[in-house]
Amino acid sequence: MTQTRIGVVGIVITDRKNQSANVNNILSEYAQIIIGRMGIPYREKNLGVIALIIEGNTDEIGAMAGKLGSLKGVQVKTALVSK
């Protein structure tokens, strides 16, 4: 069995108007590795901030982060620990 890792993913969406739906579609695609999610619309700065608690193998986590990070106006950071 592949080793899973637990971690957090921080997502900042600077182009909420054009990218929010795309971000949500990707997160839905990887719902099986998402344990918890908190999203905050920072309207004063026209930003969206999402914090995820995740558990998955490094391939799954990397694929999700890569897809999110490839979107223009979306920044992603991950922090993982071994389980």
Buried (B, 14 or more C-beta within 10 A) or exposed (E): EEEBBBBBBEBBBEBBEEBBEBBEEBBEEBEEBBEEBEBEBEEEEEBBBBEBBBBBBBEBBEBBBEBBEEBEBBEBEBEBEEE
